[in-house]
C-alpha cells in the first residue's frame, strides 16, 4: 500500500507547481489502474493496511476524481486564489481517502474516515461562493460528528470484547437483544449520515450549493461512497440483527427516494437539484446493502461508482454555467443551447447517464439492485417503478429547462467551451460508459 501512499505524500513537496501536481495525479491513477485485481482475498498487505477488490475500486475512483478536480479548477490557478493551500488541501483529502479505503483496522478506518471531514470543510469555507457557506459547513460538521461519536463508543466496545479491531478477526454478534439493537443502530447511523439516507440528508444540499466546484465534485464523487463502504464493512458484525431491521431501511429508502424525487421536480437551483438526485440514488444503494445478498451488494457498488462519475460530471457542468451566467437558477440560465451548443451535447450525455439509460454503468447497477429488491419482496415493485419514473422525470426537467426556452435578454455572448473543460467532461463520461463492458462480460459467468 505504501506504493500508493508515499507518492501521494511526496506531492506536498511540489505544491508550488500546479501543472506538475496535475500530471503526477494522472500518473498515479494510471499506476493504480495497472494493479487491476478482481478478487475477494486481500492483497498489498502491510501494517494495518491492505486491499480487496472493493477497496481497490474506490481508491481508483478517489485518485481519478481528484485528478479531474485539478483539471476542472483552472480558474483558481489563473486567478491565483490561494493556489498552494488549494493543492495542499486536495492532496491531504486524497491521502485520507486512500488510508480510509485500505485500512484493515476499524479504529484506523474511523480516524481516517473523520479526517476526510476536515479538508472538505476547509474547501467549503475557503473557496465557497456565498456567505451561507459558514452555515453549510457547520451543518455538515455537526451532522457527521454528532452521530460518529456513538460509532467510536461501539468500536471501543468491540475491542473490549474481542481484544482486536482487525477486519475479519472481530467476532460477529448473533443474538438479537434490546441492548444489541441499540449497539447496531449506534454503529451504522454514522454511515447513514454520510451516505446520506432520507431524514439524515439535510446537510448535503446545503454543502453542495455553497461548496466550490472542487468541493461538490469530491462530495458527490467519493465522500458519499464512504457511507456505503463503511456499511459493507460493519454489517458483517451484525448479520442476524441487520436481517431483523431490513424492512425498516428498505421502506425508508424507497419512500424517501420518491419524496426526494418529488422535491427535485420543484427545484430551481441547478446544483440543489443534482444534490437531491444524489440522495434519491443513494436510497437504492442502501436497499442493496441492507439485503446483503450477491445482487444487492454488486448492484450497490456499481451504482456507487457510476453515480460518482456521473454526478461529479454534472456538478462540473453546473459550475461551468455558473462561471459564465453568474447564476445557478434554472430560470436565469435557460436557453443555454443558443449560447453553448457544444455543451448541450455533454448535458444530454450526462443527463441520460443520470437516469440510468444504456450504456451507462448506472443501468447495470440499477438492474442488479432491482432484481435483488424484488427477490426480497414483490411488494416493492410499485415503489421501484415510481423511483425509476421520477428519476427520469426530474432529469428531463433539468435538461429541458436549462437547454431550451427563451434565453435571458441580459446575456449577450458566452464562451461555448474550452479544451480543458471538454477534456474533463469526456474523462467523466468515457469511463462511465466503457466499464459496463466488463460488467456485461462478468454477469453471464455469475449466472
FINU-645213 format. One line per field, with one value per residue (C-alpha): residue number from 1; residue in three letters; x, y, z. Coordinates in Angstrom, 2 decimals, padded with zeros to 5 digits, always signed. Layout:
REM FINU-645213
i <- NUM:...
aa <- ALA:...
east <- X:...
north <- Y:...
up <- Z:...
***
This chain:
REM FINU-645213
i <- 1:2:3:4:5:6:7:8:9:10:11:12:13:14:15:16:17:18:19:20:21:22:23:24:25:26:27:28:29:30:31:32:33:34:35:36:37:38:39:40:41:42:43:44:45:46:47:48:49:50:51:52:53:54:55:56:57:58:59:60:61:62:63:64:65:66:67:68:69:70:71:72:73:74:75:76:77:78:79:80:81:82:83:84:85:86:87:88:89:90:91:92:93:94:95:96:97:98:99:100:101:102:103:104:105:106:107:108:109:110:111:112:113:114:115:116:117:118:119:120:121:122:123:124:125:126:127:128:129:130:131:132:133:134:135:136:137:138:139:140:141:142:143:144:145:146:147:148:149:150:151:152:153:154:155:156:157:158:159:160:161:162:163:164:165:166:167:168:169:170:171:172:173:174:175:176:177:178:179:180:181:182:183:184:185:186:187:188:189:190:191:192:193:194:195:196:197:198:199:200:201:202:203:204:205:206:207:208:209:210:211:212:213:214:215:216:217:218:219:220:221:222:223:224:225:226:227:228:229:230:231:232:233:234:235:236:237:238:239:240:241:242:243:244:245:246:247:248:249:250:251:252:253:254:255:256:257:258:259:260:261:262:263:264:265:266:267:268:269:270:271:272:273:274:275:276:277:278:279:280:281:282:283:284:285:286:287:288:289:290:291:292:293:294:295:296:297:298:299:300:301:302:303:304:305:306:307:308:309:310:311:312:313:314:315:316:317:318:319:320:321:322:323:324:325:326:327:328:329:330:331:332:333:334:335:336:337:338:339:340:341:342:343:344:345:346:347:348:349:350:351:352:353:354:355:356:357:358:359:360:361:362:363:364:365:366:367:368:369:370:371:372:373:374:375:376:377:378:379:380:381:382:383:384:385:386:387:388:389:390:391:392:393:394:395:396:397:398:399:400:401:402:403:404:405:406:407:408:409:410:411:412:413:414:415:416:417:418:419:420:421:422:423:424:425:426:427:428:429:430:431:432:433:434:435:436:437:438:439:440:441:442:443:444:445:446:447
aa <- UNK:UNK:UNK:UNK:UNK:UNK:UNK:UNK:UNK:UNK:UNK:UNK:UNK:UNK:UNK:UNK:UNK:UNK:UNK:UNK:UNK:UNK:UNK:UNK:UNK:UNK:UNK:UNK:UNK:UNK:UNK:UNK:UNK:UNK:UNK:UNK:UNK:UNK:UNK:UNK:UNK:UNK:UNK:UNK:UNK:UNK:UNK:UNK:UNK:UNK:UNK:UNK:UNK:UNK:UNK:UNK:UNK:UNK:UNK:UNK:UNK:UNK:UNK:UNK:UNK:UNK:UNK:UNK:UNK:UNK:UNK:UNK:UNK:UNK:UNK:UNK:UNK:UNK:UNK:UNK:UNK:UNK:UNK:UNK:UNK:UNK:UNK:UNK:UNK:UNK:UNK:UNK:UNK:UNK:UNK:UNK:UNK:UNK:UNK:UNK:UNK:UNK:UNK:UNK:UNK:UNK:UNK:UNK:UNK:UNK:UNK:UNK:UNK:UNK:UNK:UNK:UNK:UNK:UNK:UNK:UNK:UNK:UNK:UNK:UNK:UNK:UNK:UNK:UNK:UNK:UNK:UNK:UNK:UNK:UNK:UNK:UNK:UNK:UNK:UNK:UNK:UNK:UNK:UNK:UNK:UNK:UNK:UNK:UNK:UNK:UNK:UNK:UNK:UNK:UNK:UNK:UNK:UNK:UNK:UNK:UNK:UNK:UNK:UNK:UNK:UNK:UNK:UNK:UNK:UNK:UNK:UNK:UNK:UNK:UNK:UNK:UNK:UNK:UNK:UNK:UNK:UNK:UNK:UNK:UNK:UNK:UNK:UNK:UNK:UNK:UNK:UNK:UNK:UNK:UNK:UNK:UNK:UNK:UNK:UNK:UNK:UNK:UNK:UNK:UNK:UNK:UNK:UNK:UNK:UNK:UNK:UNK:UNK:UNK:UNK:UNK:UNK:UNK:UNK:UNK:UNK:UNK:UNK:UNK:UNK:UNK:UNK:UNK:UNK:UNK:UNK:UNK:UNK:UNK:UNK:UNK:UNK:UNK:UNK:UNK:UNK:UNK:UNK:UNK:UNK:UNK:UNK:UNK:UNK:UNK:UNK:UNK:UNK:UNK:UNK:UNK:UNK:UNK:UNK:UNK:UNK:UNK:UNK:UNK:UNK:UNK:UNK:UNK:UNK:UNK:UNK:UNK:UNK:UNK:UNK:UNK:UNK:UNK:UNK:UNK:UNK:UNK:UNK:UNK:UNK:UNK:UNK:UNK:UNK:UNK:UNK:UNK:UNK:UNK:UNK:UNK:UNK:UNK:UNK:UNK:UNK:UNK:UNK:UNK:UNK:UNK:UNK:UNK:UNK:UNK:UNK:UNK:UNK:UNK:UNK:UNK:UNK:UNK:UNK:UNK:UNK:UNK:UNK:UNK:UNK:UNK:UNK:UNK:UNK:UNK:UNK:UNK:UNK:UNK:UNK:UNK:UNK:UNK:UNK:UNK:UNK:UNK:UNK:UNK:UNK:UNK:UNK:UNK:UNK:UNK:UNK:UNK:UNK:UNK:UNK:UNK:UNK:UNK:UNK:UNK:UNK:UNK:UNK:UNK:UNK:UNK:UNK:UNK:UNK:UNK:UNK:UNK:UNK:UNK:UNK:UNK:UNK:UNK:UNK:UNK:UNK:UNK:UNK:UNK:UNK:UNK:UNK:UNK:UNK:UNK:UNK:UNK:UNK:UNK:UNK:UNK:UNK:UNK:UNK:UNK:UNK:UNK:UNK:UNK:UNK:UNK:UNK:UNK:UNK:UNK:UNK:UNK:UNK:UNK:UNK:UNK:UNK:UNK:UNK:UNK:UNK:UNK:UNK:UNK:UNK:UNK:UNK:UNK:UNK:UNK:UNK:UNK:UNK:UNK:UNK:UNK:UNK:UNK:UNK:UNK:UNK:UNK:UNK:UNK:UNK:UNK:UNK
east <- +000.00:+002.95:+003.39:+000.12:+000.50:+004.16:+003.85:+000.74:+002.57:+005.59:+003.40:+003.26:+006.86:+005.80:+002.60:+004.10:+003.78:+000.13:+000.99:+003.35:+000.78:-001.93:+000.21:+001.50:-002.03:-002.93:+000.27:-000.65:-004.15:-002.54:-000.30:-003.30:-005.10:-002.22:-002.80:-006.17:-007.45:-010.88:-010.52:-012.10:-008.80:-006.73:-003.54:-000.86:-000.92:+001.08:+000.86:-002.91:-003.24:-004.50:-006.95:-009.63:-011.45:-013.93:-011.16:-009.28:-012.27:-012.91:-009.20:-009.05:-012.20:-010.73:-007.47:-009.35:-011.84:-009.11:-007.19:-010.30:-010.87:-007.50:-008.18:-011.55:-010.42:-008.09:-009.85:-008.41:-004.93:-005.43:-006.87:-004.14:-006.81:-004.66:-003.32:-000.81:-003.46:-005.91:-003.42:-002.37:-005.98:-006.75:-003.63:-004.49:-008.03:-006.76:-004.36:-007.12:-009.38:-006.67:-005.97:-009.71:-010.33:-007.24:-007.31:-007.55:-008.25:-011.62:-010.12:-007.74:-010.74:-012.70:-009.83:-009.20:-012.97:-013.28:-010.04:-011.55:-014.12:-011.51:-010.20:-013.79:-014.78:-011.77:-012.73:-016.27:-015.26:-012.20:-013.33:-017.12:-019.11:-021.75:-021.69:-024.06:-021.10:-020.42:-023.85:-023.40:-020.02:-021.42:-024.36:-022.02:-019.65:-022.25:-024.41:-021.36:-019.71:-022.90:-023.62:-019.96:-019.36:-021.67:-019.69:-016.45:-018.00:-019.25:-015.82:-014.17:-016.77:-015.89:-012.23:-013.14:-014.97:-012.71:-009.25:-008.80:-010.33:-008.77:-011.09:-012.05:-010.97:-013.73:-016.42:-019.92:-022.94:-025.55:-028.20:-030.99:-031.47:-032.56:-029.05:-027.61:-030.18:-029.05:-025.47:-026.43:-028.06:-025.24:-022.75:-024.48:-026.06:-022.72:-022.64:-026.31:-025.49:-022.53:-024.44:-026.85:-030.22:-033.51:-034.11:-030.32:-029.73:-030.34:-026.64:-025.98:-027.90:-026.52:-022.95:-023.24:-024.79:-022.24:-019.15:-016.84:-016.68:-013.86:-015.93:-019.06:-017.13:-015.35:-018.53:-020.57:-017.75:-016.16:-017.26:-020.80:-019.25:-017.60:-021.02:-021.68:-018.17:-018.46:-021.81:-020.34:-017.53:-019.61:-022.78:-020.72:-020.65:-024.46:-025.65:-028.64:-029.66:-029.48:-031.90:-034.43:-034.40:-034.17:-037.85:-037.22:-034.34:-035.86:-039.17:-037.42:-035.11:-037.75:-040.35:-037.63:-036.38:-039.90:-040.29:-036.84:-037.66:-040.80:-038.68:-036.32:-039.22:-039.76:-036.12:-035.00:-031.37:-029.32:-026.82:-029.54:-031.41:-028.29:-027.61:-031.14:-030.88:-027.81:-029.96:-032.52:-029.86:-028.25:-031.64:-031.47:-027.85:-028.93:-031.60:-028.96:-026.55:-029.16:-030.22:-026.54:-027.06:-024.98:-027.26:-027.72:-024.04:-022.78:-025.54:-024.78:-021.07:-021.84:-024.29:-021.82:-019.07:-021.43:-023.03:-019.59:-018.57:-021.96:-022.82:-019.30:-019.61:-023.00:-021.61:-018.72:-021.21:-023.32:-020.25:-019.25:-022.68:-022.36:-018.98:-020.48:-024.02:-023.38:-026.41:-027.36:-031.06:-032.72:-034.95:-031.98:-029.80:-032.43:-031.94:-028.26:-028.39:-028.32:-025.16:-023.31:-024.31:-021.23:-022.00:-025.55:-024.23:-022.47:-025.60:-027.52:-024.94:-024.56:-028.31:-029.18:-026.48:-028.07:-031.41:-029.67:-030.07:-027.86:-024.91:-024.09:-022.79:-025.81:-028.06:-026.24:-026.16:-029.84:-030.84:-028.89:-030.44:-033.98:-033.54:-032.25:-035.00:-037.84:-036.42:-036.72:-040.36:-042.56:-044.50:-041.54:-042.15:-044.59:-042.20:-039.27:-041.41:-042.15:-038.47:-037.35:-040.09:-039.43:-035.68:-036.23:-038.75:-036.53:-033.52:-035.55:-036.88:-033.33:-032.12:-035.09:-035.41:-031.70:-031.15:-034.41:-036.63:-036.11:-032.77:-032.38:-032.01:-029.11:-026.92:-025.00:-022.12:-020.87:-017.81:-019.17:-016.35:-012.62:-010.38:-009.69:-013.44:-014.26:-011.36:-012.65:-016.20:-015.02:-012.88:-016.03:-018.24:-015.93:-015.20:-018.87:-019.92:-016.93:-016.76:-020.17:-018.44:-016.53:-019.79:-021.59:-018.74:-018.75:-022.53:-023.20:-020.40:-022.06:-025.37
north <- +000.00:+002.32:+002.49:+004.49:+006.44:+007.58:+009.11:+010.98:+012.23:+013.28:+015.59:+018.03:+018.97:+020.24:+022.18:+025.32:+023.76:+023.22:+021.50:+019.02:+018.06:+017.63:+015.40:+013.44:+012.64:+011.28:+009.19:+007.86:+006.99:+005.14:+003.22:+002.34:+001.14:-001.21:-003.05:-004.30:-007.06:-008.67:-010.98:-011.28:-012.05:-009.22:-008.13:-005.42:-006.25:-004.11:-002.82:-002.38:-001.73:-003.88:-004.00:-006.22:-005.51:-003.11:-001.01:-001.05:+000.26:+003.13:+004.08:+004.21:+006.36:+008.73:+009.32:+009.77:+012.29:+014.35:+014.42:+015.69:+018.29:+019.90:+019.71:+021.44:+024.08:+026.02:+029.28:+029.07:+028.77:+031.60:+033.95:+032.96:+032.26:+030.66:+028.04:+026.45:+025.99:+024.55:+021.95:+021.04:+020.54:+018.32:+016.18:+015.84:+014.81:+012.21:+010.82:+010.48:+008.73:+006.23:+005.39:+005.05:+002.61:+000.47:+000.35:-003.16:-001.90:-000.48:+002.22:+003.41:+003.37:+005.57:+008.06:+008.47:+008.50:+011.54:+013.06:+013.40:+015.78:+018.48:+019.10:+019.05:+021.68:+023.82:+023.58:+024.76:+027.59:+028.74:+028.59:+028.71:+031.41:+032.72:+033.84:+030.93:+028.56:+029.01:+027.60:+024.79:+023.85:+023.80:+021.66:+019.11:+019.12:+018.64:+016.13:+013.94:+014.36:+014.00:+010.52:+009.49:+009.54:+006.52:+004.69:+005.32:+004.02:+000.96:+000.21:+000.54:-001.88:-004.35:-004.02:-004.66:-007.88:-009.20:-007.85:-006.79:-004.47:-006.08:-006.80:-010.46:-011.07:-009.20:-011.61:-011.05:-010.60:-013.35:-012.60:-010.08:-008.45:-004.93:-003.86:-005.37:-003.48:-000.20:-001.24:-001.92:+001.48:+003.37:+001.69:+002.26:+005.71:+007.48:+005.84:+006.63:+010.34:+010.05:+008.07:+010.08:+008.43:+010.31:+012.06:+012.40:+014.26:+017.91:+018.81:+017.57:+020.13:+022.99:+021.70:+021.15:+024.52:+026.50:+024.44:+025.34:+023.03:+021.01:+020.51:+019.47:+017.04:+015.31:+015.21:+013.61:+011.54:+009.92:+011.17:+009.81:+006.42:+006.40:+005.69:+002.72:+001.34:+001.65:-000.16:-003.06:-003.35:-003.15:-005.02:-008.24:-007.82:-007.59:-010.25:-011.51:-008.19:-006.50:-009.04:-008.10:-004.45:-004.87:-003.94:-000.61:+000.51:-000.65:+001.06:+004.27:+004.26:+003.66:+006.03:+008.62:+008.30:+009.03:+012.08:+013.41:+012.87:+014.98:+017.66:+017.58:+018.44:+021.75:+022.88:+025.98:+025.79:+023.63:+022.36:+021.77:+019.56:+017.47:+017.18:+015.96:+013.45:+012.02:+011.33:+009.55:+007.30:+006.51:+005.28:+002.39:+001.74:+001.41:-001.15:-003.30:-003.02:-003.92:-007.09:-008.13:-010.67:-011.02:-008.97:-006.24:-005.80:-005.91:-003.52:-001.12:-000.99:-000.45:+002.37:+003.98:+004.05:+005.11:+007.83:+009.08:+009.71:+010.93:+013.27:+014.72:+015.48:+017.15:+019.38:+020.23:+021.28:+023.27:+025.20:+025.97:+027.52:+029.43:+030.90:+032.23:+033.26:+034.22:+032.33:+028.73:+029.39:+027.34:+030.32:+032.60:+030.06:+028.60:+028.53:+027.58:+025.67:+029.02:+030.16:+026.92:+024.45:+022.24:+021.96:+020.91:+017.53:+016.96:+018.00:+015.38:+012.59:+013.07:+013.55:+010.25:+008.56:+010.10:+008.49:+005.09:+004.86:+002.46:+002.13:+003.75:+001.86:+003.10:+000.90:-002.32:-001.35:-000.47:-003.70:-005.67:-003.64:-004.02:-007.79:-008.01:-005.84:-007.63:-011.01:-009.80:-008.74:-008.35:-005.58:-003.24:-003.39:-000.45:+001.78:+000.90:+001.78:+005.21:+005.81:+004.95:+007.05:+010.14:+009.74:+010.12:+012.94:+015.25:+014.61:+015.56:+018.58:+019.72:+019.16:+020.69:+023.73:+024.56:+023.94:+025.00:+028.05:+031.77:+032.95:+035.92:+039.24:+040.34:+037.54:+038.66:+036.31:+033.25:+031.09:+027.72:+025.72:+025.37:+022.40:+021.52:+021.63:+019.23:+017.01:+016.95:+016.08:+013.36:+011.83:+011.65:+010.19:+007.67:+005.51:+005.74:+004.11:+001.85:+000.00:-001.56:-003.79:-005.51:-005.91:-007.47:-009.96:-010.97:-011.13:-014.25:-016.08:-015.26:-016.66
up <- +000.00:+000.51:-003.28:-003.36:-000.11:-000.43:-003.97:-002.81:+000.28:-001.80:-003.90:-000.95:-001.77:-005.23:-004.41:-005.92:-009.40:-010.43:-013.73:-012.10:-009.44:-012.08:-014.32:-011.31:-010.13:-013.55:-013.49:-010.02:-011.26:-014.20:-011.79:-009.62:-012.75:-013.58:-010.28:-011.50:-009.21:-009.06:-006.12:-002.69:-000.98:+000.43:-001.33:-000.88:+002.83:+005.23:+008.79:+009.30:+005.55:+002.68:-000.20:-001.61:-004.87:-003.20:-001.65:-004.96:-006.93:-004.51:-004.26:-008.05:-008.10:-005.47:-007.35:-010.64:-009.22:-007.51:-010.82:-012.61:-009.88:-010.59:-014.33:-013.86:-011.32:-013.62:-012.69:-009.16:-010.68:-013.19:-010.54:-008.04:-005.42:-002.66:-005.07:-002.64:+000.02:-002.51:-003.74:-000.21:+000.92:-002.08:-001.54:+002.17:+001.25:-001.22:+001.37:+003.97:+001.45:+000.42:+004.08:+004.78:+001.96:+002.59:+006.40:+007.88:+011.39:+012.38:+014.59:+011.84:+009.50:+011.94:+012.38:+008.63:+007.99:+010.28:+008.98:+005.50:+007.01:+007.77:+004.20:+002.89:+005.45:+004.51:+000.82:+001.55:+003.90:+001.94:-001.68:-001.39:-003.16:-000.73:+002.94:+003.71:+003.31:+007.06:+007.89:+005.34:+006.83:+010.38:+009.22:+007.67:+010.63:+013.34:+011.46:+010.90:+014.30:+016.35:+015.01:+014.70:+018.46:+019.09:+016.38:+018.29:+021.54:+019.65:+018.17:+021.59:+022.98:+020.23:+021.21:+024.85:+023.97:+021.21:+022.05:+018.42:+015.81:+012.75:+009.82:+009.72:+013.32:+015.17:+016.31:+014.92:+017.17:+016.69:+019.31:+018.82:+022.20:+023.02:+024.00:+020.82:+018.74:+020.31:+019.60:+015.97:+015.47:+017.17:+014.81:+011.48:+011.95:+011.27:+007.83:+007.23:+007.58:+005.24:+002.60:+003.17:+003.82:+003.72:+007.11:+007.58:+004.31:+005.23:+005.29:+001.74:-000.43:+001.67:+001.38:-002.38:-003.11:-001.09:-001.97:-004.87:-007.86:-006.22:-003.07:-004.97:-007.18:-004.31:-002.19:-004.97:-006.40:-003.36:+000.07:-000.25:-001.02:+002.42:+003.90:+001.61:+002.10:+005.88:+005.90:+003.90:+006.46:+009.67:+008.66:+008.72:+012.50:+012.73:+010.27:+012.25:+013.79:+010.38:+008.88:+011.59:+010.50:+006.72:+006.35:+008.12:+005.91:+002.62:+003.42:+004.50:+001.46:-001.21:+000.26:+000.89:-002.72:-004.00:-001.72:-002.70:-006.40:-005.99:-004.29:-007.28:-009.59:-007.79:-007.52:-009.40:-008.27:-010.63:-008.06:-005.48:-007.95:-008.67:-004.90:-004.15:-007.01:-005.24:-002.15:-004.35:-005.93:-002.58:-001.33:-003.79:-002.77:+000.87:-000.11:-001.81:+001.12:+003.74:+001.91:+001.84:-000.95:-004.12:-006.39:-003.81:-002.98:-006.58:-007.72:-004.85:-005.72:-009.42:-008.68:-006.27:-008.91:-011.72:-009.60:-008.54:-012.16:-013.40:-010.52:-010.47:-014.21:-013.70:-010.94:-013.24:-015.95:-013.49:-012.33:-015.94:-016.42:-013.13:-014.15:-017.39:-016.41:-012.80:-011.52:-010.70:-011.23:-013.96:-014.71:-015.43:-017.24:-019.58:-023.33:-022.97:-026.23:-028.05:-026.25:-025.58:-028.31:-027.78:-024.07:-024.94:-026.08:-022.75:-020.84:-022.81:-022.39:-018.63:-018.11:-019.79:-017.70:-014.58:-015.43:-015.89:-019.64:-021.64:-021.99:-018.64:-015.62:-013.65:-015.81:-014.92:-011.24:-011.06:-012.85:-010.21:-007.39:-008.76:-009.10:-005.54:-004.03:-005.87:-004.83:-001.22:-001.63:-004.70:-002.93:-003.51:-007.27:-007.24:-005.26:-007.54:-010.60:-009.09:-008.20:-011.76:-013.34:-011.23:-011.75:-015.49:-014.89:-012.85:-015.11:-018.18:-016.29:-015.54:-019.10:-020.93:-018.67:-018.82:-022.54:-024.18:-023.91:-024.48:-023.11:-020.78:-022.62:-020.41:-021.83:-024.91:-025.58:-023.77:-024.48:-025.61:-024.03:-023.59:-024.36:-020.71:-019.95:-022.77:-021.66:-018.09:-019.18:-021.55:-018.78:-016.65:-019.38:-021.12:-018.01:-017.03:-020.31:-021.00:-017.66:-018.38:-020.98:-018.18:-016.27:-019.25:-019.64:-015.97:-015.34:-017.53:-015.74:-012.41:-013.62
***
